[in-house]
Amino acid sequence: MSEQNKNNNENNNNNKNNRKKREFILNKDVDAQSVENILMEIIEINRIDSEKEKEDENYVREPIKVIVNSYGGVCHDGIALAGVIDSSETPVYTYIYGKAMSMGFYIFASGHRRFAHPMATFMFHDTAFGIHAKTQGVEEYLKQAISLRTRMNEFLLSVTNLPKEKMEEAIKYQIDWYLTPHEAIEYGLADELIKSTRNRNK
């Protein structure tokens, strides 16, 4: 291979990295399979961006966009994605146009900047855990489940202004707490409403 062709290939690879997909949608129930690609891509984008910063001190990380449209799902898998989003050095913006419920609620909240369409629906409720333990292990399993729920809700409180008493009420009485996008803005769950570009004066 000629030196020129080699350089062209390297440039093409660099261009592919620069154009790496940065928009994802979670539109299924939350489980290991549905979050895997998004999780791994965010990690890979961070790796690429870190390399670019070393090469160019003026390099600016382009935000990653994650659309959340989920009723929720497996708690531990959702936490994994929310944790990766929260700890990402490259900004991750989360969007909701339809629904962010249960575990989807936490994933949306983990975004560095959060956008909500006026017709979207949010829902918070107590976390549900399946019992995967022998009889003598149930007590320990429940202890760990309560500990995890506490940490998850502490995370929500750290990234929003959601009223703690409302969250505790939903948990205590097993209530599905629905929020409108305007309430999400009020409680610091969303940062900005997605505005229509249509001309409504017609």
Phi and psi in degrees as GROMACS dihedral restraints (atoms count N, CA, C in turn):
[ dihedral_restraints ]
;  ai    aj    ak    al  type     phi  dphi    fc
    3     4     5     6     1   -71.4    20    10
    4     5     6     7     1   160.1    20    10
    6     7     8     9     1   -62.9    20    10
    7     8     9    10     1   -37.2    20    10
    9    10    11    12     1   -65.0    20    10
   10    11    12    13     1   -43.7    20    10
   12    13    14    15     1   -63.4    20    10
   13    14    15    16     1   -38.7    20    10
   15    16    17    18     1   -62.2    20    10
   16    17    18    19     1   -43.4    20    10
   18    19    20    21     1   -65.4    20    10
   19    20    21    22     1   -38.2    20    10
   21    22    23    24     1   -63.2    20    10
   22    23    24    25     1   -40.9    20    10
   24    25    26    27     1   -63.4    20    10
   25    26    27    28     1   -41.3    20    10
   27    28    29    30     1   -64.1    20    10
   28    29    30    31     1   -41.1    20    10
   30    31    32    33     1   -64.6    20    10
   31    32    33    34     1   -39.9    20    10
   33    34    35    36     1   -63.0    20    10
   34    35    36    37     1   -40.7    20    10
   36    37    38    39     1   -64.5    20    10
   37    38    39    40     1   -41.1    20    10
   39    40    41    42     1   -63.7    20    10
   40    41    42    43     1   -40.8    20    10
   42    43    44    45     1   -64.2    20    10
   43    44    45    46     1   -38.2    20    10
   45    46    47    48     1   -62.4    20    10
   46    47    48    49     1   -40.8    20    10
   48    49    50    51     1   -63.7    20    10
   49    50    51    52     1   -42.2    20    10
   51    52    53    54     1   -64.6    20    10
   52    53    54    55     1   -32.2    20    10
   54    55    56    57     1   -94.5    20    10
   55    56    57    58     1    11.8    20    10
   57    58    59    60     1   -54.9    20    10
   58    59    60    61     1   136.2    20    10
   60    61    62    63     1   -53.2    20    10
   61    62    63    64     1   131.4    20    10
   63    64    65    66     1  -127.2    20    10
   64    65    66    67     1    16.5    20    10
   66    67    68    69     1  -124.9    20    10
   67    68    69    70     1   128.7    20    10
   69    70    71    72     1  -137.1    20    10
   70    71    72    73     1   156.7    20    10
   72    73    74    75     1  -132.4    20    10
   73    74    75    76     1   133.0    20    10
   75    76    77    78     1  -106.4    20    10
   76    77    78    79     1    96.8    20    10
   78    79    80    81     1  -122.1    20    10
   79    80    81    82     1    29.3    20    10
   81    82    83    84     1  -130.6    20    10
   82    83    84    85     1   174.0    20    10
   84    85    86    87     1   -61.5    20    10
   85    86    87    88     1   145.0    20    10
   87    88    89    90     1   -75.3    20    10
   88    89    90    91     1   118.8    20    10
   90    91    92    93     1  -153.8    20    10
   91    92    93    94     1  -179.9    20    10
   93    94    95    96     1   -58.2    20    10
   94    95    96    97     1   -38.9    20    10
   96    97    98    99     1   -71.7    20    10
   97    98    99   100     1   -42.4    20    10
   99   100   101   102     1   -71.8    20    10
  100   101   102   103     1   -26.4    20    10
  102   103   104   105     1   -96.9    20    10
  103   104   105   106     1   -14.5    20    10
  105   106   107   108     1   -56.8    20    10
  106   107   108   109     1   -50.8    20    10
  108   109   110   111     1   -64.2    20    10
  109   110   111   112     1   -44.1    20    10
  111   112   113   114     1   -62.7    20    10
  112   113   114   115     1   -45.5    20    10
  114   115   116   117     1   -59.2    20    10
  115   116   117   118     1   -49.9    20    10
  117   118   119   120     1   -67.3    20    10
  118   119   120   121     1   -36.8    20    10
  120   121   122   123     1   -67.3    20    10
  121   122   123   124     1   -38.6    20    10
  123   124   125   126     1   -63.1    20    10
  124   125   126   127     1   -42.1    20    10
  126   127   128   129     1   -62.7    20    10
  127   128   129   130     1   -43.2    20    10
  129   130   131   132     1   -66.7    20    10
  130   131   132   133     1   -41.3    20    10
  132   133   134   135     1   -61.9    20    10
  133   134   135   136     1   -39.8    20    10
  135   136   137   138     1   -62.1    20    10
  136   137   138   139     1   -39.1    20    10
  138   139   140   141     1   -63.6    20    10
  139   140   141   142     1   -45.6    20    10
  141   142   143   144     1   -63.2    20    10
  142   143   144   145     1   -44.9    20    10
  144   145   146   147     1   -64.4    20    10
  145   146   147   148     1   -36.4    20    10
  147   148   149   150     1   -64.9    20    10
  148   149   150   151     1   -39.6    20    10
  150   151   152   153     1   -65.2    20    10
  151   152   153   154     1   -41.4    20    10
  153   154   155   156     1   -64.6    20    10
  154   155   156   157     1   -36.5    20    10
  156   157   158   159     1   -65.5    20    10
  157   158   159   160     1   -35.9    20    10
  159   160   161   162     1   -67.3    20    10
  160   161   162   163     1   -34.6    20    10
  162   163   164   165     1   -79.8    20    10
  163   164   165   166     1   -30.4    20    10
  165   166   167   168     1  -141.3    20    10
  166   167   168   169     1   111.0    20    10
  168   169   170   171     1   -68.0    20    10
  169   170   171   172     1   -15.9    20    10
  171   172   173   174     1   -95.9    20    10
  172   173   174   175     1     4.1    20    10
  174   175   176   177     1   -64.7    20    10
  175   176   177   178     1   134.4    20    10
  177   178   179   180     1  -113.8    20    10
  178   179   180   181     1   126.8    20    10
  180   181   182   183     1   -70.5    20    10
  181   182   183   184     1   123.7    20    10
  183   184   185   186     1   -79.6    20    10
  184   185   186   187     1   131.1    20    10
  186   187   188   189     1   -60.3    20    10
  187   188   189   190     1   147.4    20    10
  189   190   191   192     1   -92.8    20    10
  190   191   192   193     1   139.8    20    10
  192   193   194   195     1  -113.6    20    10
  193   194   195   196     1   128.0    20    10
  195   196   197   198     1  -124.1    20    10
  196   197   198   199     1   116.2    20    10
  198   199   200   201     1   -88.8    20    10
  199   200   201   202     1   123.9    20    10
  201   202   203   204     1  -103.3    20    10
  202   203   204   205     1   122.8    20    10
  204   205   206   207     1  -143.5    20    10
  205   206   207   208     1    73.7    20    10
  207   208   209   210     1  -142.4    20    10
  208   209   210   211     1   145.0    20    10
  210   211   212   213     1   -79.6    20    10
  211   212   213   214     1   -10.4    20    10
  213   214   215   216     1   115.3    20    10
  214   215   216   217     1  -161.3    20    10
  216   217   218   219     1   161.2    20    10
  217   218   219   220     1  -137.2    20    10
  219   220   221   222     1   -73.7    20    10
  220   221   222   223     1   123.5    20    10
  222   223   224   225     1   -58.0    20    10
  223   224   225   226     1   -52.7    20    10
  225   226   227   228     1   -64.1    20    10
  226   227   228   229     1   -35.4    20    10
  228   229   230   231     1   -70.4    20    10
  229   230   231   232     1   -37.5    20    10
  231   232   233   234     1   -66.6    20    10
  232   233   234   235     1   -39.1    20    10
  234   235   236   237     1   -61.6    20    10
  235   236   237   238     1   -38.5    20    10
  237   238   239   240     1   -59.5    20    10
  238   239   240   241     1   -46.0    20    10
  240   241   242   243     1   -68.5    20    10
  241   242   243   244     1   -43.6    20    10
  243   244   245   246     1   -60.8    20    10
  244   245   246   247     1   -38.0    20    10
  246   247   248   249     1   -66.7    20    10
  247   248   249   250     1   -40.6    20    10
  249   250   251   252     1   -66.1    20    10
  250   251   252   253     1   -42.1    20    10
  252   253   254   255     1   -62.0    20    10
  253   254   255   256     1   -48.5    20    10
  255   256   257   258     1   -60.8    20    10
  256   257   258   259     1   -38.7    20    10
  258   259   260   261     1   -91.9    20    10
  259   260   261   262     1    -0.2    20    10
  261   262   263   264     1   -65.3    20    10
  262   263   264   265     1   129.9    20    10
  264   265   266   267     1   -73.3    20    10
  265   266   267   268     1   -34.6    20    10
  267   268   269   270     1   -74.8    20    10
  268   269   270   271     1   128.1    20    10
  270   271   272   273     1   -57.3    20    10
  271   272   273   274     1   137.9    20    10
  273   274   275   276     1  -118.5    20    10
  274   275   276   277     1   118.5    20    10
  276   277   278   279     1   -99.1    20    10
  277   278   279   280     1   132.7    20    10
  279   280   281   282     1  -108.2    20    10
  280   281   282   283     1   145.1    20    10
  282   283   284   285     1  -129.6    20    10
  283   284   285   286     1   144.6    20    10
  285   286   287   288     1  -132.5    20    10
  286   287   288   289     1   126.9    20    10
  288   289   290   291     1  -114.9    20    10
  289   290   291   292     1   -25.8    20    10
  291   292   293   294     1  -117.5    20    10
  292   293   294   295     1   -78.2    20    10
  294   295   296   297     1  -144.9    20    10
  295   296   297   298     1   144.2    20    10
  297   298   299   300     1  -137.9    20    10
  298   299   300   301     1    92.7    20    10
  300   301   302   303     1  -119.6    20    10
  301   302   303   304     1   150.9    20    10
  303   304   305   306     1    54.2    20    10
  304   305   306   307     1  -119.9    20    10
  306   307   308   309     1   -66.6    20    10
  307   308   309   310     1   -27.9    20    10
  309   310   311   312     1   -62.9    20    10
  310   311   312   313     1   -30.0    20    10
  312   313   314   315     1   -61.5    20    10
  313   314   315   316     1   -46.3    20    10
  315   316   317   318     1   -66.8    20    10
  316   317   318   319     1   -41.0    20    10
  318   319   320   321     1   -63.9    20    10
  319   320   321   322     1   -44.4    20    10
  321   322   323   324     1   -59.8    20    10
  322   323   324   325     1   -44.1    20    10
  324   325   326   327     1   -63.6    20    10
  325   326   327   328     1   -23.1    20    10
  327   328   329   330     1   -75.2    20    10
  328   329   330   331     1   -11.1    20    10
  330   331   332   333     1   -63.3    20    10
  331   332   333   334     1   148.3    20    10
  333   334   335   336     1   -73.1    20    10
  334   335   336   337     1   -29.9    20    10
  336   337   338   339     1  -141.5    20    10
  337   338   339   340     1   138.3    20    10
  339   340   341   342     1  -128.7    20    10
  340   341   342   343     1   131.6    20    10
  342   343   344   345     1  -121.9    20    10
  343   344   345   346     1   137.8    20    10
  345   346   347   348     1  -132.3    20    10
  346   347   348   349     1   133.5    20    10
  348   349   350   351     1   -78.7    20    10
  349   350   351   352     1   144.6    20    10
  351   352   353   354     1   -57.8    20    10
  352   353   354   355     1   -21.1    20    10
  354   355   356   357     1   -94.6    20    10
  355   356   357   358     1     2.5    20    10
  357   358   359   360     1   -74.4    20    10
  358   359   360   361     1   163.5    20    10
  360   361   362   363     1  -130.7    20    10
  361   362   363   364     1   132.1    20    10
  363   364   365   366     1  -110.1    20    10
  364   365   366   367     1   147.3    20    10
  366   367   368   369     1  -148.6    20    10
  367   368   369   370     1   128.3    20    10
  369   370   371   372     1  -115.0    20    10
  370   371   372   373     1   138.1    20    10
  372   373   374   375     1  -153.6    20    10
  373   374   375   376     1   177.7    20    10
  375   376   377   378     1   -64.1    20    10
  376   377   378   379     1   145.3    20    10
  378   379   380   381     1   -70.7    20    10
  379   380   381   382     1   144.1    20    10
  381   382   383   384     1  -112.1    20    10
  382   383   384   385     1   132.9    20    10
  384   385   386   387     1  -125.6    20    10
  385   386   387   388     1   133.7    20    10
  387   388   389   390     1   -80.4    20    10
  388   389   390   391     1   145.7    20    10
  390   391   392   393     1   -86.4    20    10
  391   392   393   394     1   114.3    20    10
  393   394   395   396     1  -120.5    20    10
  394   395   396   397     1    62.6    20    10
  396   397   398   399     1  -151.2    20    10
  397   398   399   400     1   155.5    20    10
  399   400   401   402     1   -71.2    20    10
  400   401   402   403     1   164.8    20    10
  402   403   404   405     1   -50.4    20    10
  403   404   405   406     1   -46.9    20    10
  405   406   407   408     1   -72.2    20    10
  406   407   408   409     1   -11.6    20    10
  408   409   410   411     1   -98.7    20    10
  409   410   411   412     1    -3.4    20    10
  411   412   413   414     1   -62.0    20    10
  412   413   414   415     1   -42.9    20    10
  414   415   416   417     1   -60.4    20    10
  415   416   417   418     1   -44.9    20    10
  417   418   419   420     1   -66.5    20    10
  418   419   420   421     1   -38.9    20    10
  420   421   422   423     1   -62.3    20    10
  421   422   423   424     1   -43.7    20    10
  423   424   425   426     1   -64.3    20    10
  424   425   426   427     1   -38.3    20    10
  426   427   428   429     1   -60.9    20    10
  427   428   429   430     1   -43.9    20    10
  429   430   431   432     1   -67.9    20    10
  430   431   432   433     1   -36.4    20    10
  432   433   434   435     1   -64.8    20    10
  433   434   435   436     1   -42.6    20    10
  435   436   437   438     1   -65.7    20    10
  436   437   438   439     1   -40.0    20    10
  438   439   440   441     1   -61.4    20    10
  439   440   441   442     1   -43.6    20    10
  441   442   443   444     1   -65.5    20    10
  442   443   444   445     1   -44.1    20    10
  444   445   446   447     1   -58.1    20    10
  445   446   447   448     1   -42.1    20    10
  447   448   449   450     1   -61.0    20    10
  448   449   450   451     1   -45.7    20    10
  450   451   452   453     1   -66.4    20    10
  451   452   453   454     1   -37.8    20    10
  453   454   455   456     1   -63.5    20    10
  454   455   456   457     1   -43.1    20    10
  456   457   458   459     1   -73.1    20    10
  457   458   459   460     1   -31.2    20    10
  459   460   461   462     1   -64.5    20    10
  460   461   462   463     1   -36.3    20    10
  462   463   464   465     1   -63.1    20    10
  463   464   465   466     1   -46.9    20    10
  465   466   467   468     1   -57.1    20    10
  466   467   468   469     1   -44.3    20    10
  468   469   470   471     1   -65.7    20    10
  469   470   471   472     1   -28.1    20    10
  471   472   473   474     1   -77.9    20    10
  472   473   474   475     1   -22.1    20    10
  474   475   476   477     1  -113.3    20    10
  475   476   477   478     1     3.3    20    10
  477   478   479   480     1  -141.2    20    10
  478   479   480   481     1   178.5    20    10
  480   481   482   483     1  -112.3    20    10
  481   482   483   484     1    28.0    20    10
  483   484   485   486     1   -58.3    20    10
  484   485   486   487     1   135.4    20    10
  486   487   488   489     1   -66.1    20    10
  487   488   489   490     1   122.5    20    10
  489   490   491   492     1   -59.7    20    10
  490   491   492   493     1   -36.9    20    10
  492   493   494   495     1   -66.6    20    10
  493   494   495   496     1   -33.3    20    10
  495   496   497   498     1   -69.2    20    10
  496   497   498   499     1   -39.5    20    10
  498   499   500   501     1   -64.4    20    10
  499   500   501   502     1   -44.8    20    10
  501   502   503   504     1   -64.9    20    10
  502   503   504   505     1   -36.0    20    10
  504   505   506   507     1   -65.2    20    10
  505   506   507   508     1   -43.0    20    10
  507   508   509   510     1   -62.3    20    10
  508   509   510   511     1   -38.0    20    10
  510   511   512   513     1   -71.3    20    10
  511   512   513   514     1   -46.6    20    10
  513   514   515   516     1   -63.1    20    10
  514   515   516   517     1   -43.0    20    10
  516   517   518   519     1  -102.0    20    10
  517   518   519   520     1    10.8    20    10
  519   520   521   522     1    54.2    20    10
  520   521   522   523     1    49.7    20    10
  522   523   524   525     1   -99.7    20    10
  523   524   525   526     1   139.3    20    10
  525   526   527   528     1   -85.4    20    10
  526   527   528   529     1   110.1    20    10
  528   529   530   531     1   -93.3    20    10
  529   530   531   532     1   108.5    20    10
  531   532   533   534     1   -93.1    20    10
  532   533   534   535     1   140.6    20    10
  534   535   536   537     1  -127.1    20    10
  535   536   537   538     1   141.1    20    10
  537   538   539   540     1   -83.0    20    10
  538   539   540   541     1   163.1    20    10
  540   541   542   543     1   -57.7    20    10
  541   542   543   544     1   -36.4    20    10
  543   544   545   546     1   -67.1    20    10
  544   545   546   547     1   -36.2    20    10
  546   547   548   549     1   -68.0    20    10
  547   548   549   550     1   -36.2    20    10
  549   550   551   552     1   -61.4    20    10
  550   551   552   553     1   -39.3    20    10
  552   553   554   555     1   -65.2    20    10
  553   554   555   556     1   -46.3    20    10
  555   556   557   558     1   -59.0    20    10
  556   557   558   559     1   -39.5    20    10
  558   559   560   561     1   -91.6    20    10
  559   560   561   562     1     7.6    20    10
  561   562   563   564     1    72.0    20    10
  562   563   564   565     1    16.9    20    10
  564   565   566   567     1   -79.6    20    10
  565   566   567   568     1   -36.7    20    10
  567   568   569   570     1  -117.3    20    10
  568   569   570   571     1   149.4    20    10
  570   571   572   573     1   -97.7    20    10
  571   572   573   574     1   -26.6    20    10
  573   574   575   576     1  -155.6    20    10
  574   575   576   577     1   140.8    20    10
  576   577   578   579     1   -82.9    20    10
  577   578   579   580     1   140.2    20    10
  579   580   581   582     1   -81.4    20    10
  580   581   582   583     1   117.8    20    10
  582   583   584   585     1   -90.8    20    10
  583   584   585   586     1   143.6    20    10
  585   586   587   588     1   -72.4    20    10
  586   587   588   589     1   143.2    20    10
  588   589   590   591     1   -96.9    20    10
  589   590   591   592     1     4.3    20    10
  591   592   593   594     1   -75.0    20    10
  592   593   594   595     1   147.9    20    10
  594   595   596   597     1   -84.0    20    10
  595   596   597   598     1   104.2    20    10
  597   598   599   600     1   -86.0    20    10
  598   599   600   601     1     3.1    20    10
  600   601   602   603     1   -88.1    20    10
  601   602   603   604     1    -5.6    20    10
